[in-house]
Amino acid sequence: RGLWPKAEPKPSELVVRAARDLGFVPARVKDAERVLESLRAVWAADGGSGGDFPDFEAALVRHGIALRRRTRYSNRINSSAPAFSP
């Protein structure tokens, strides 16, 4: 996206996860085209500031990676932590 005018790939799972976490896309929206439309609307509503849409999408990927790391870390902590007993 951004290099070829006709390139319109579906948003990656990381992008969708980040967009839902930030409240940009409701959980009920499942269709990739509608997710992309919602993200474009969010970006446009902000005035398209901070670069091009691919830059916005790249920021969502970074946020999605951070969410995935946090989830993996908390799952590791929770599964290895001894049960608390008073």
Residue frames as qw, qx, qy, qz and C-alpha x, y, z in Angstrom:
[[0.000, 0.891, 0.454, 0.000, 0.00, 0.00, 0.00],
 [0.198, -0.888, 0.084, 0.407, 1.35, 3.41, -0.86],
 [0.335, -0.394, 0.621, 0.589, 3.73, 2.22, -3.56],
 [0.047, 0.180, 0.797, 0.575, 1.23, 1.05, -6.13],
 [0.357, -0.049, 0.032, -0.932, -2.00, 3.02, -6.63],
 [0.736, -0.098, -0.421, -0.521, -4.08, -0.13, -7.17],
 [0.443, 0.052, -0.832, 0.330, -2.66, -2.04, -4.21],
 [0.525, -0.442, 0.125, -0.717, -5.38, -2.47, -1.61],
 [0.444, 0.033, -0.882, 0.154, -4.42, -5.45, 0.55],
 [0.622, -0.636, -0.408, -0.206, -6.61, -6.49, 3.44],
 [0.223, -0.770, 0.426, -0.419, -5.52, -5.12, 6.81],
 [0.471, 0.199, -0.828, 0.230, -3.36, -7.59, 8.72],
 [0.629, -0.534, -0.566, 0.007, -4.58, -9.21, 11.92],
 [0.475, -0.239, -0.322, 0.783, -2.17, -6.98, 13.86],
 [0.039, -0.185, -0.159, -0.969, -3.74, -3.87, 12.34],
 [0.520, -0.470, -0.517, -0.491, -7.26, -5.09, 13.10],
 [0.645, -0.426, -0.542, 0.330, -6.33, -6.00, 16.68],
 [0.325, -0.128, -0.189, 0.918, -4.72, -2.61, 17.28],
 [0.197, -0.292, -0.311, -0.882, -7.63, -0.75, 15.69],
 [0.602, -0.524, -0.553, -0.240, -10.10, -2.57, 17.94],
 [0.588, -0.336, -0.444, 0.586, -7.94, -1.94, 21.00],
 [0.180, -0.083, -0.045, 0.979, -7.89, 1.79, 20.21],
 [0.290, 0.568, 0.573, -0.515, -11.63, 1.89, 19.51],
 [0.145, 0.399, -0.429, -0.797, -11.24, 2.64, 15.80],
 [0.502, 0.030, -0.710, -0.493, -13.14, -0.47, 14.67],
 [0.705, -0.276, 0.328, -0.565, -15.99, -2.11, 16.59],
 [0.350, -0.230, 0.908, -0.014, -15.68, -5.84, 17.32],
 [0.664, 0.416, 0.546, -0.298, -18.86, -6.51, 15.34],
 [0.517, 0.754, -0.263, -0.309, -17.18, -5.39, 12.09],
 [0.807, -0.199, 0.530, 0.165, -15.67, -8.55, 10.61],
 [0.728, 0.612, 0.239, 0.198, -15.39, -7.80, 6.88],
 [0.623, -0.217, 0.130, 0.740, -11.86, -6.69, 5.89],
 [0.221, 0.503, 0.366, 0.751, -13.21, -4.12, 3.44],
 [0.345, -0.844, -0.301, -0.281, -15.34, -2.49, 6.15],
 [0.687, -0.561, -0.059, 0.459, -12.39, -2.50, 8.54],
 [0.507, 0.080, 0.247, 0.822, -10.29, -0.73, 5.91],
 [0.026, -0.701, -0.383, -0.602, -13.09, 1.79, 5.28],
 [0.537, -0.807, -0.245, 0.034, -13.34, 2.49, 9.02],
 [0.671, -0.375, 0.062, 0.637, -9.59, 3.01, 9.30],
 [0.338, 0.345, 0.323, 0.814, -9.56, 5.35, 6.32],
 [0.236, -0.807, -0.366, -0.398, -12.42, 7.32, 7.90],
 [0.636, -0.695, -0.133, 0.308, -10.54, 7.60, 11.22],
 [0.593, -0.112, 0.199, 0.773, -7.41, 8.75, 9.42],
 [0.150, 0.531, 0.394, 0.735, -9.33, 11.28, 7.31],
 [0.386, -0.835, -0.365, -0.141, -11.25, 12.60, 10.33],
 [0.616, -0.597, -0.005, 0.514, -7.92, 13.42, 11.91],
 [0.213, 0.906, -0.152, -0.332, -7.13, 15.47, 8.83],
 [0.898, 0.380, -0.065, 0.209, -4.79, 12.86, 7.42],
 [0.067, -0.907, 0.383, -0.162, -2.07, 14.40, 9.54],
 [0.605, -0.534, 0.590, 0.005, 1.16, 12.73, 10.43],
 [0.173, -0.301, 0.844, 0.410, 1.92, 11.29, 7.00],
 [0.510, 0.080, -0.580, -0.630, 0.10, 9.11, 4.57],
 [0.865, -0.216, 0.004, -0.453, -2.41, 6.38, 5.32],
 [0.862, 0.152, -0.453, 0.170, 0.32, 3.69, 5.05],
 [0.197, 0.407, -0.562, 0.692, 2.16, 5.49, 7.87],
 [0.602, -0.306, 0.246, -0.696, -1.01, 5.30, 9.99],
 [0.952, 0.007, -0.222, -0.210, -1.33, 1.61, 9.16],
 [0.629, 0.332, -0.563, 0.421, 2.33, 1.02, 10.08],
 [0.168, -0.408, 0.501, -0.744, 1.72, 2.66, 13.46],
 [0.832, -0.179, 0.074, -0.519, -1.20, 0.28, 13.98],
 [0.872, 0.188, -0.441, 0.097, 1.07, -2.66, 13.17],
 [0.296, 0.390, -0.603, 0.630, 3.54, -1.48, 15.82],
 [0.496, -0.308, 0.361, -0.727, 0.73, -1.15, 18.35],
 [0.927, 0.000, -0.177, -0.331, -0.54, -4.61, 17.41],
 [0.690, 0.285, -0.582, 0.324, 2.91, -6.10, 17.97],
 [0.039, -0.368, 0.562, -0.740, 3.08, -4.44, 21.40],
 [0.744, -0.195, 0.140, -0.624, -0.35, -5.85, 22.28],
 [0.915, 0.123, -0.375, -0.076, 0.71, -9.33, 21.18],
 [0.446, 0.349, -0.633, 0.528, 3.88, -9.11, 23.30],
 [0.331, -0.335, 0.442, -0.764, 1.92, -7.94, 26.34],
 [0.878, -0.086, -0.056, -0.468, -0.56, -10.78, 25.93],
 [0.828, 0.208, -0.496, 0.158, 2.19, -13.38, 25.59],
 [0.211, 0.383, -0.600, 0.671, 4.06, -11.94, 28.58],
 [0.520, -0.278, 0.349, -0.729, 0.98, -11.85, 30.81],
 [0.929, 0.008, -0.226, -0.292, 0.02, -15.39, 29.75],
 [0.660, 0.284, -0.595, 0.360, 3.51, -16.59, 30.67],
 [0.060, -0.353, 0.542, -0.760, 3.39, -14.83, 34.02],
 [0.705, -0.187, 0.150, -0.668, -0.11, -16.09, 34.82],
 [0.931, 0.075, -0.320, -0.158, 0.65, -19.69, 33.88],
 [0.647, 0.234, -0.567, 0.453, 3.92, -19.86, 35.81],
 [0.197, -0.498, 0.379, -0.755, 2.82, -17.95, 38.90],
 [0.220, -0.136, -0.927, 0.273, 2.13, -20.09, 41.94],
 [0.369, -0.659, -0.527, -0.391, -1.39, -19.97, 43.27],
 [0.055, -0.446, 0.416, -0.791, -1.77, -17.60, 46.20],
 [0.640, -0.468, -0.602, -0.093, -2.98, -19.17, 49.38],
 [0.212, -0.756, 0.241, -0.570, -3.26, -17.18, 52.61]]
